[in-house]
Amino acid sequence: MKDFQNFTEDELDIMHIIENNPELTQRVIANKLGISLGKANFCIQSLAEVGFIKLKNFSNSKNKMAYTYILTPEGSAAKMRIAKKFLAKKQAEYEKLYNYIHEQ
């Protein structure tokens, strides 16, 4: 299983988007995040491989490419842990920059 230290902010953002808008396409997700469609696809496949999201194909749909992405309970818990990790990292970066500015 992928180590939490190796998750990217893009993967965290994708989990957040999927949790709130499971019907969005990969293209829309990519556009929302300002990343390539290929990167969005790679991140979604990576999240699916570790069991954080599930892909549901609507085979009865006229659009055979119609998917819904579902954040799993494991994905929801992981999202919180990853978000806390990124928050701690950003706070440390902020404090370091703050100290640089106010040292004089």
C-alpha positions in Angstrom: 0.0 0.0 0.0 1.2 3.5 -0.8 2.8 5.3 2.2 1.0 8.5 3.4 4.3 10.4 3.0 4.1 9.8 -0.8 0.7 11.2 -1.4 0.6 14.4 -3.4 -1.5 17.5 -2.9 -3.1 16.7 -6.3 -4.3 13.3 -5.0 -5.7 15.0 -1.9 -7.5 17.6 -4.0 -8.9 14.8 -6.2 -10.2 13.0 -3.2 -11.9 16.2 -2.0 -13.5 16.8 -5.4 -14.7 13.3 -5.7 -16.2 13.3 -2.2 -18.2 16.4 -3.1 -18.8 15.8 -6.8 -18.6 12.1 -7.6 -20.2 12.5 -11.0 -17.5 14.8 -12.4 -15.5 13.5 -15.3 -11.7 13.2 -15.3 -11.5 16.1 -17.7 -13.5 18.4 -15.4 -11.4 17.3 -12.4 -8.2 18.0 -14.4 -9.5 21.5 -15.4 -10.6 22.3 -11.9 -7.1 21.5 -10.6 -5.2 22.9 -13.5 -3.5 19.6 -14.2 -3.3 17.5 -17.4 -6.0 14.9 -18.1 -3.2 12.2 -18.0 -2.2 13.3 -14.5 -5.8 13.3 -13.3 -6.2 9.8 -14.8 -2.9 8.6 -13.2 -3.9 10.0 -9.7 -7.4 8.5 -9.9 -6.1 5.1 -10.9 -3.5 5.2 -8.1 -6.2 6.1 -5.6 -8.4 3.3 -6.9 -5.5 0.8 -6.6 -5.0 1.5 -2.9 -8.8 1.3 -2.3 -9.4 5.0 -1.5 -11.9 5.4 -4.4 -14.1 3.1 -6.4 -15.0 3.6 -10.0 -18.6 2.7 -10.9 -19.3 2.3 -14.6 -22.9 2.9 -15.7 -23.1 0.3 -18.4 -26.7 1.1 -19.2 -25.8 4.7 -19.9 -25.8 5.9 -23.5 -22.4 7.3 -22.7 -20.3 4.2 -22.3 -17.6 6.2 -20.7 -19.8 7.4 -17.8 -18.3 6.8 -14.4 -19.0 7.9 -10.9 -16.1 8.0 -8.5 -16.9 7.1 -4.9 -14.6 7.9 -1.9 -14.5 4.8 0.2 -14.5 4.8 4.0 -10.8 4.1 3.9 -10.3 6.9 1.5 -12.2 9.3 3.7 -10.0 8.4 6.7 -6.9 8.7 4.6 -8.0 12.0 3.2 -8.1 13.4 6.8 -4.7 12.0 7.7 -3.1 13.3 4.5 -4.8 16.7 5.0 -3.4 17.0 8.5 0.1 16.0 7.2 -0.1 18.7 4.6 -1.4 21.3 7.1 1.5 20.6 9.4 4.0 21.0 6.5 2.4 24.3 5.4 2.4 25.6 9.0 6.1 24.8 9.3 6.8 26.5 6.0 4.8 29.6 7.1 6.7 29.8 10.4 10.1 29.5 8.6 9.2 32.3 6.2 7.7 34.4 9.0 11.0 34.1 10.9 13.0 35.0 7.8 11.0 38.2 7.4 11.0 39.2 11.1 14.6 38.4 11.9 15.8 42.0 11.2 
